[in-house]
Amino acid sequence: MCGIVGIVGKEHAERIIINGLERLEYRGYDSAGLFVSNNQSDHLIKSQGRIKSLEEKVTDGINGTIGIGHTRWATHGKPSEENAHPHTSQNNRLVLVHNGVIENFEDIRQNYVPEDLFHGETDTEIAVHLISALMEKENLTTKEAFQKALTIIQGSYAFALIDKQDKDTIYVAKNKSPLLIGLGEGFNVICSDALAMLDQTNLFVEIVDGEMVTVTAEGILIEDQEGKTITREPYEAQLDLTDIEKGTYPYYMLKEIDEQPAVMRRLVQEYNDGQGNVTLDPALVQEVVESDRIYIIACGTSYNAGLAAKQLIEKMTEIPVEVHLSSEFGYNVPLLSQKPFFLFLTQSGETADSRQVLVQVNRLGHPSLTITNVAGSTLSREAKHTLLLYAGPEIAVASTKAYTAQIAVMTLLAKGVGCHKQIPTAEDFDVFHELSLAATGMETMISEKALISQLTEDYLTGTRNAFYIGRGNDYYVSCEASLKLKEISYIQAEGFAAGELKHGTIALVEEGTPVFGIITEETTGAHTRGNLKEVESRGAHTLVIVSEELARPTDQLVLPNVHPLLTSLVAVVPTQLIAYFATLQRGYDVDKPRNLAKSVTVE
């Protein structure tokens, strides 16, 4: 959610900021703004809606050498120009952008700035007024006031602050929200995600919660809460600008669906030691082996991936697995086993709900693993172990390749742990061969775009709701399939366990209701077909997605056969394409659904 970019020490800061904000569009936003300055003039520009609207307001006469920009996803106050960032202080001297949520903003307003006039409704505007008030009432410098404000402010934040009387410096700080410093030759940048500034530099410095950084064109100064200087080496972002371009694709989502077979093959390469063994840190394997229960913690699509992998992990490791929503687990912690192992699934590595669980896990001293797409992300740094998805940047808000990559990496982990424990199911499972076959199966389904587009039009045109049903792992895929459909096409979609239909949910079925049945398990396939007949008798319009070995001549979408533990990888692909085509056919933006953000960095 939200995005920050900034630069000091380079001509045409406004253009660099606009380009950076465009690369952060995937994070989700409803308004945008920027502030740029040089020795002669200042420019504060805001716009509701897309960055294109902001860009149209940036005239040719503007040329800044320092600036900050922001994309806002509304939390406090409706989407509007007044609530868009950057915000200014009461005396108009300070300019601030902010990601996160300030929990005690009302207390700050009443106790520190009760007489101030506010133009919008945001907690950010209150924060910049606080810094200004501390400067005036306590005769502090900008830096001193910023440091003191950080001791008063409670909540999550990534701040970037400019004093118009010091046009050579950006002050930044973070707590729970991501922020990086990028190092250049004669200039430096700030950004929420390295993707935003890859055209300027590939050298980045991480900021730790509680630190404040003074950024100038000549260098950076990192200080902790006591003012002690921190030295930290930069890291090189292992990304290329071509990774974040659509190329010939009309939408990122379609590109990312098509990339899934290649991701499977890359994982086979990255985790293969050349001798047919899975390359894993022995310490990680040992900690999983010694655990008596694995707790998978995740949100949204990652949660569905955890559900899809639960059975295969249990079968290959013989360790019980529980899958929990981060937002629920953090505030309602269940009774834990004696030797728990925590596995965090997150595409971005910045998911706030998951991070607050990890903080508790670390406090309790339990071992943890983050499986993420982003090396150096917060959950990667703070967990004891990390396994990477190697999926490349995922830009579309609706996750596709991260979901299948997470399942694949958990399969590799289960194989490694199971072989260490000498579990026959794991030892007999040729994981690299089976993942390669799954990749080929994915390609087969991807090649059926024309058929899937036509079926989508036949089944979903004009409907306001739809249902996916299945049993076992097919039920878990149904949950992910319905999430994809609802989040981008806005069709009210739900995934149901097929056997539960008669226990209440069949009441929702009426004449013409689309019901998609997923069948990949031999033991439950006949039961699911029976459930499809039940909804048909109530007028449902049914479509069957079925493995080739279980298919019948009247079935509409037939999946290539893959190993029974990996059917989720292939079964999900047509459902991703159904969501894509349903959205396209309704005329909506596939990559940027309303109200949603790619990276949920606030609880």
GIDA-V785002 format. One record per pair of residues at least 24 apart in sequence whose C-alpha atoms are under 6 Angstrom apart, sorted by the first residue. I is the first residue (numbers start at 1). GAP is how many residues later the second one is. D is the distance in whole Angstrom. If there is no record, write none. Layout:
BEGIN
<<I & GAP & D> <I & GAP & D>>
END
This chain:
BEGIN
<<1 & 26 & 5> <1 & 27 & 6> <1 & 596 & 5> <1 & 598 & 5> <1 & 599 & 5> <1 & 600 & 6> <2 & 27 & 6> <2 & 69 & 5> <2 & 70 & 5> <2 & 71 & 5> <3 & 67 & 5> <3 & 68 & 5> <3 & 189 & 6> <4 & 65 & 6> <4 & 66 & 5> <4 & 187 & 5> <4 & 188 & 5> <5 & 63 & 6> <5 & 64 & 5> <5 & 185 & 5> <5 & 186 & 4> <6 & 61 & 5> <6 & 62 & 4> <6 & 183 & 5> <6 & 184 & 5> <7 & 59 & 6> <7 & 60 & 6> <7 & 181 & 6> <7 & 182 & 4> <8 & 58 & 4> <8 & 179 & 6> <8 & 180 & 6> <8 & 209 & 5> <9 & 56 & 5> <9 & 178 & 4> <9 & 208 & 5> <10 & 55 & 5> <11 & 54 & 5> <12 & 51 & 5> <12 & 52 & 5> <13 & 51 & 5> <13 & 52 & 5> <13 & 53 & 6> <17 & 52 & 6> <20 & 176 & 4> <20 & 177 & 6> <23 & 173 & 5> <26 & 369 & 5> <26 & 370 & 6> <26 & 371 & 6> <26 & 572 & 6> <27 & 570 & 5> <27 & 571 & 4> <27 & 572 & 5> <28 & 568 & 6> <28 & 569 & 4> <28 & 570 & 6> <29 & 42 & 6> <29 & 43 & 5> <29 & 44 & 4> <30 & 42 & 6> <30 & 43 & 5> <30 & 49 & 6> <31 & 40 & 6> <31 & 41 & 5> <31 & 53 & 6> <32 & 38 & 6> <32 & 39 & 4> <32 & 40 & 6> <33 & 36 & 6> <33 & 37 & 5> <33 & 52 & 5> <34 & 34 & 6> <34 & 35 & 4> <35 & 32 & 5> <35 & 33 & 5> <36 & 28 & 5> <36 & 30 & 6> <36 & 31 & 4> <37 & 27 & 5> <37 & 29 & 6> <38 & 26 & 5> <38 & 27 & 5> <46 & 35 & 6> <47 & 34 & 5> <48 & 32 & 5> <48 & 33 & 5> <76 & 46 & 5> <77 & 44 & 5> <77 & 45 & 6> <82 & 38 & 5> <83 & 37 & 5> <87 & 38 & 5> <89 & 39 & 5> <89 & 40 & 5> <90 & 39 & 6> <93 & 71 & 6> <94 & 68 & 6> <94 & 69 & 5> <95 & 66 & 6> <95 & 67 & 5> <96 & 64 & 6> <96 & 65 & 5> <97 & 62 & 6> <97 & 63 & 5> <98 & 60 & 5> <98 & 61 & 5> <99 & 58 & 5> <99 & 59 & 5> <100 & 56 & 5> <100 & 57 & 4> <100 & 502 & 6> <101 & 54 & 6> <101 & 55 & 5> <102 & 52 & 6> <102 & 53 & 5> <103 & 51 & 6> <103 & 52 & 5> <104 & 50 & 6> <168 & 48 & 6> <169 & 46 & 6> <169 & 47 & 5> <170 & 45 & 5> <171 & 42 & 6> <171 & 43 & 5> <172 & 40 & 6> <172 & 41 & 5> <173 & 38 & 6> <173 & 39 & 4> <174 & 35 & 5> <175 & 34 & 4> <175 & 35 & 6> <177 & 424 & 6> <180 & 25 & 6> <180 & 26 & 5> <181 & 24 & 5> <186 & 31 & 6> <186 & 32 & 6> <187 & 30 & 4> <188 & 29 & 5> <202 & 34 & 6> <202 & 35 & 5> <203 & 31 & 6> <203 & 32 & 6> <203 & 33 & 5> <204 & 30 & 5> <204 & 31 & 5> <205 & 29 & 5> <252 & 144 & 5> <253 & 143 & 5> <256 & 145 & 6> <257 & 143 & 6> <260 & 141 & 5> <261 & 178 & 4> <263 & 128 & 5> <264 & 175 & 6> <268 & 164 & 6> <278 & 138 & 6> <285 & 132 & 6> <291 & 48 & 5> <291 & 49 & 6> <291 & 50 & 6> <292 & 47 & 5> <293 & 26 & 6> <293 & 27 & 5> <293 & 28 & 6> <293 & 47 & 5> <294 & 27 & 5> <294 & 46 & 6> <294 & 47 & 5> <294 & 48 & 6> <295 & 26 & 6> <295 & 27 & 5> <295 & 28 & 6> <295 & 47 & 5> <295 & 48 & 6> <296 & 27 & 5> <296 & 47 & 5> <296 & 48 & 6> <297 & 27 & 5> <297 & 28 & 6> <297 & 29 & 5> <297 & 47 & 5> <298 & 27 & 5> <298 & 28 & 5> <298 & 47 & 5> <299 & 26 & 6> <299 & 27 & 6> <302 & 43 & 6> <304 & 176 & 6> <305 & 98 & 6> <305 & 102 & 6> <308 & 165 & 6> <308 & 168 & 6> <309 & 98 & 6> <312 & 253 & 6> <313 & 101 & 5> <316 & 98 & 6> <316 & 102 & 5> <316 & 109 & 5> <316 & 110 & 5> <317 & 97 & 6> <317 & 101 & 4> <326 & 27 & 5> <326 & 28 & 5> <327 & 26 & 5> <330 & 27 & 5> <341 & 26 & 5> <341 & 27 & 6> <342 & 26 & 5> <343 & 25 & 6> <343 & 26 & 5> <343 & 27 & 6> <344 & 26 & 5> <345 & 26 & 5> <346 & 26 & 5> <347 & 25 & 5> <347 & 26 & 5> <348 & 26 & 6> <349 & 28 & 5> <349 & 29 & 6> <349 & 30 & 5> <350 & 28 & 6> <351 & 249 & 5> <351 & 250 & 5> <352 & 249 & 5> <352 & 250 & 5> <352 & 251 & 6> <353 & 250 & 5> <396 & 195 & 5> <397 & 194 & 6> <397 & 201 & 5> <404 & 165 & 6> <438 & 124 & 6> <441 & 119 & 5> <442 & 128 & 5> <453 & 128 & 6> <456 & 122 & 6> <464 & 27 & 5> <465 & 26 & 5> <465 & 27 & 4> <465 & 28 & 6> <466 & 27 & 5> <466 & 48 & 5> <466 & 49 & 6> <467 & 26 & 5> <467 & 27 & 5> <467 & 28 & 6> <467 & 48 & 5> <468 & 27 & 5> <468 & 47 & 6> <468 & 48 & 5> <468 & 49 & 6> <469 & 26 & 6> <469 & 27 & 5> <469 & 28 & 6> <469 & 29 & 5> <469 & 48 & 5> <470 & 27 & 5> <470 & 28 & 5> <470 & 47 & 6> <470 & 48 & 5> <471 & 26 & 6> <471 & 27 & 6> <474 & 44 & 6> <481 & 94 & 5> <484 & 95 & 6> <485 & 94 & 4> <488 & 105 & 5> <489 & 93 & 6> <489 & 94 & 4> <510 & 29 & 6> <511 & 28 & 4> <511 & 29 & 6> <512 & 27 & 6> <512 & 28 & 5> <512 & 29 & 5> <513 & 27 & 5> <513 & 28 & 6> <514 & 26 & 6> <514 & 27 & 5> <514 & 28 & 6> <515 & 27 & 5> <516 & 26 & 6> <516 & 27 & 5> <516 & 28 & 6> <517 & 27 & 5> <518 & 27 & 5> <518 & 28 & 6> <519 & 27 & 5> <520 & 26 & 6> <520 & 27 & 5>>
END
